[in-house]
Amino acid sequence: MQRRDFLRGAGTTLAAASTGMLAGCVRPLERPGAIMASPPLRMGSGMPELAPIRAQVDRITGVYVCTRPFRAAGPRIETERLGDKTLVHNYGHGGSGWSLSWGSSALALELARATGARRLGVIGCGALGLTSALLAQRAGLPVRIYARQLPPDVYSMRASGLWTPDSRICEASHADALATRWEAMTRTSFAMYQSLLGLPGRPVEWIDGYALSDTPPGQSLPEPTDEPEYGELYDRVRDLTPHSVMLPPGSHPFPQPYVRHYTTLMFNITAYARMLMADFLAAGGSIEVREFHRPGDLLSLPERTLINATGYGARALFGDDSVIPIRGQTARLIPQPEVTYGLNMHHLGVVPRSDGLLVQVTGDTGNFNNPDTTPDRAASEAAVRQLAGLMAQVRRG
Ligand SMILES: Cc1cc2nc3c(=O)[nH]c(=O)nc-3n(C[C@H](O)[C@H](O)[C@H](O)COP(=O)(O)OP(=O)(O)OC[C@H]3O[C@@H](n4cnc5c(N)ncnc54)[C@H](O)[C@@H]3O)c2cc1C
């Protein structure tokens, strides 16, 4: 996730009060001067008690890169005929694939069911393939997934894991055309996520976070210069998530003068994907590991209706050049269950996932239309050192 995504992720929330204070967030503040009457997490000392993050490069357990499947017009959810098959496309969700998955897959399934299908093939086993398959099962259809890779090897497993439904979802010029559909997808997904709270392994949970800035609210820092202007749609669903609030000086332990507290949904992706896989198999689903090289390869499948959830893979498989790779890199530190808060600051984001504290460089350039998935460990180590610098300045006790 890039800096901008953190802004969204912090987002949803930050979005809400919309965080002009945050680096790169271009939205105006909804309530520029909003100050909490009583800050959250007050301890005897008057400071939120935040467990220190052990930000050491020798605690990095992995550096992961993947490409967001971005389309200027937004996700492709439509039907196409292929020989005697009906193919329902469900790909191109940019930086919002997990967030929109249930809603997008519900739309795709509606199209699939309109064919009168009695059984379904799903191509792909990432966020979109799994949710398409599960929804189809719940509608009573036997489903087989065909995919080149399965979790944990799919790109979806490398996402940040935040509720970011309008992160790099379309270009600004397409936002109006996408808005109604996007809102429907977002609301459907959000409702589904509320039904996945409180489960063993905490696949989905709400977290608190802090957006830290040296820049006053309303003054945005520059976005990466080599990316287009993206559609910003979150205003349409502001009612879904708590609004973020500025913390008064002295009420927080951070060195930065401007600190905003936010609350957002987080996906513990390892536990969540395992749960989706287990649910699919328990409901009688089957999986065939298989790679398709051209659309014609799909003609040999027994199912007459197929949902195509191949993500960035759709570019090569269907020759769809409208899918643009936007590279993103994250690093994970050894988990610290006591760290339950997220952070979001200039060029850095932290997500307190249970499968590893995720550290991400944000706001960097060179990612748009970049299919290179080679990890840049030095960049992640620099981010961890930046985090260590912050931790050394956080007031305690
Ligand atoms: C750094 C980063 C951070 C992100 N953070 C977030 C976030 O916080 N929240 C959020 O909502 N989204 C986030 N995203 C976006 C999200 O990860 C994607 O939108 C999502 O993973 C797309 O899922 P998918 O199922 O379409 O694709 P994938 O996960 O890529 O799955 C595609 C499936 O299709 C199969 N496939 C592809 N081609 C073929 C073929 N030719 N033959 C057979 N099988 C094939 C693959 O093997 C795989 O099983 C992030 C992305 C990045 C890069």
The ligand as an SDF file (V2000), in Angstrom:
LIG
                    3D

 53 58  0  0  0  0  0  0  0  0999 V2000
    1.0730   -3.3070   -1.4960 C   0  0  0  0  0  0  0  0  0  0  0  0
   -0.4160   -3.5020   -1.6500 C   0  0  0  0  0  0  0  0  0  0  0  0
   -1.2510   -3.2340   -0.5860 C   0  0  0  0  0  0  0  0  0  0  0  0
   -2.6340   -3.4110   -0.7110 C   0  0  0  0  0  0  0  0  0  0  0  0
   -3.4130   -3.1640    0.3700 N   0  0  0  0  0  0  0  0  0  0  0  0
   -4.7440   -3.3270    0.2840 C   0  0  0  0  0  0  0  0  0  0  0  0
   -5.5590   -3.0810    1.4030 C   0  0  0  0  0  0  0  0  0  0  0  0
   -5.0840   -2.7070    2.4660 O   0  0  0  0  0  0  0  0  0  0  0  0
   -6.9070   -3.2680    1.2880 N   0  0  0  0  0  0  0  0  0  0  0  0
   -7.4620   -3.6730    0.1080 C   0  0  0  0  0  0  0  0  0  0  0  0
   -8.6800   -3.7960    0.0430 O   0  0  0  0  0  0  0  0  0  0  0  0
   -6.6960   -3.9430   -0.9800 N   0  0  0  0  0  0  0  0  0  0  0  0
   -5.3620   -3.7640   -0.9160 C   0  0  0  0  0  0  0  0  0  0  0  0
   -4.5610   -4.0110   -2.0040 N   0  0  0  0  0  0  0  0  0  0  0  0
   -5.1840   -4.4180   -3.2560 C   0  0  0  0  0  0  0  0  0  0  0  0
   -5.4970   -5.9040   -3.2830 C   0  0  0  0  0  0  0  0  0  0  0  0
   -4.3720   -6.6280   -2.8690 O   0  0  0  0  0  0  0  0  0  0  0  0
   -5.9060   -6.3310   -4.6990 C   0  0  0  0  0  0  0  0  0  0  0  0
   -6.8900   -5.4810   -5.2090 O   0  0  0  0  0  0  0  0  0  0  0  0
   -6.4470   -7.7450   -4.6490 C   0  0  0  0  0  0  0  0  0  0  0  0
   -5.4850   -8.5910   -4.0570 O   0  0  0  0  0  0  0  0  0  0  0  0
   -6.8200   -8.2910   -6.0030 C   0  0  0  0  0  0  0  0  0  0  0  0
   -7.2900   -9.6060   -5.7900 O   0  0  0  0  0  0  0  0  0  0  0  0
   -7.6080  -10.5810   -6.9800 P   0  0  0  0  0  0  0  0  0  0  0  0
   -8.3300  -11.7570   -6.3970 O   0  0  0  0  0  0  0  0  0  0  0  0
   -8.2830   -9.8410   -8.0790 O   0  0  0  0  0  0  0  0  0  0  0  0
   -6.1790  -10.9930   -7.5660 O   0  0  0  0  0  0  0  0  0  0  0  0
   -5.0540  -12.0220   -7.0700 P   0  0  0  0  0  0  0  0  0  0  0  0
   -4.8990  -12.0580   -5.6230 O   0  0  0  0  0  0  0  0  0  0  0  0
   -3.8480  -11.6890   -7.9080 O   0  0  0  0  0  0  0  0  0  0  0  0
   -5.6110  -13.4380   -7.5170 O   0  0  0  0  0  0  0  0  0  0  0  0
   -5.6310  -13.8080   -8.8780 C   0  0  0  0  0  0  0  0  0  0  0  0
   -5.8500  -15.3010   -8.9630 C   0  0  0  0  0  0  0  0  0  0  0  0
   -5.9580  -15.6290  -10.3490 O   0  0  0  0  0  0  0  0  0  0  0  0
   -5.0010  -16.6610  -10.6670 C   0  0  0  0  0  0  0  0  0  0  0  0
   -4.5640  -16.4650  -12.0380 N   0  0  0  0  0  0  0  0  0  0  0  0
   -4.1110  -15.3360  -12.6040 C   0  0  0  0  0  0  0  0  0  0  0  0
   -3.8040  -15.5840  -13.8950 N   0  0  0  0  0  0  0  0  0  0  0  0
   -4.0640  -16.8910  -14.1260 C   0  0  0  0  0  0  0  0  0  0  0  0
   -3.9340  -17.7410  -15.2570 C   0  0  0  0  0  0  0  0  0  0  0  0
   -3.4490  -17.2930  -16.4190 N   0  0  0  0  0  0  0  0  0  0  0  0
   -4.3100  -19.0480  -15.1340 N   0  0  0  0  0  0  0  0  0  0  0  0
   -4.7870  -19.5250  -13.9470 C   0  0  0  0  0  0  0  0  0  0  0  0
   -4.9150  -18.7460  -12.8460 N   0  0  0  0  0  0  0  0  0  0  0  0
   -4.5590  -17.4550  -12.9520 C   0  0  0  0  0  0  0  0  0  0  0  0
   -3.8860  -16.4210   -9.6450 C   0  0  0  0  0  0  0  0  0  0  0  0
   -3.0840  -17.5980   -9.5230 O   0  0  0  0  0  0  0  0  0  0  0  0
   -4.7130  -16.1420   -8.4030 C   0  0  0  0  0  0  0  0  0  0  0  0
   -5.1850  -17.3400   -7.8620 O   0  0  0  0  0  0  0  0  0  0  0  0
   -3.1890   -3.8490   -1.9240 C   0  0  0  0  0  0  0  0  0  0  0  0
   -2.3320   -4.1240   -2.9990 C   0  0  0  0  0  0  0  0  0  0  0  0
   -0.9630   -3.9420   -2.8640 C   0  0  0  0  0  0  0  0  0  0  0  0
   -0.0710   -4.2410   -4.0190 C   0  0  0  0  0  0  0  0  0  0  0  0
  1  2  1  0
  2  3  1  0
  2 52  2  0
  3  4  2  0
  4  5  1  0
  4 50  1  0
  5  6  2  0
  6  7  1  0
  6 13  1  0
  7  8  2  0
  7  9  1  0
  9 10  1  0
 10 11  2  0
 10 12  1  0
 12 13  2  0
 13 14  1  0
 14 15  1  0
 14 50  1  0
 15 16  1  0
 16 17  1  0
 16 18  1  0
 18 19  1  0
 18 20  1  0
 20 21  1  0
 20 22  1  0
 22 23  1  0
 23 24  1  0
 24 25  2  0
 24 26  1  0
 24 27  1  0
 27 28  1  0
 28 29  2  0
 28 30  1  0
 28 31  1  0
 31 32  1  0
 32 33  1  0
 33 34  1  0
 33 48  1  0
 34 35  1  0
 35 36  1  0
 35 46  1  0
 36 37  1  0
 36 45  1  0
 37 38  2  0
 38 39  1  0
 39 40  1  0
 39 45  2  0
 40 41  1  0
 40 42  2  0
 42 43  1  0
 43 44  2  0
 44 45  1  0
 46 47  1  0
 46 48  1  0
 48 49  1  0
 50 51  2  0
 51 52  1  0
 52 53  1  0
M  END
$$$$
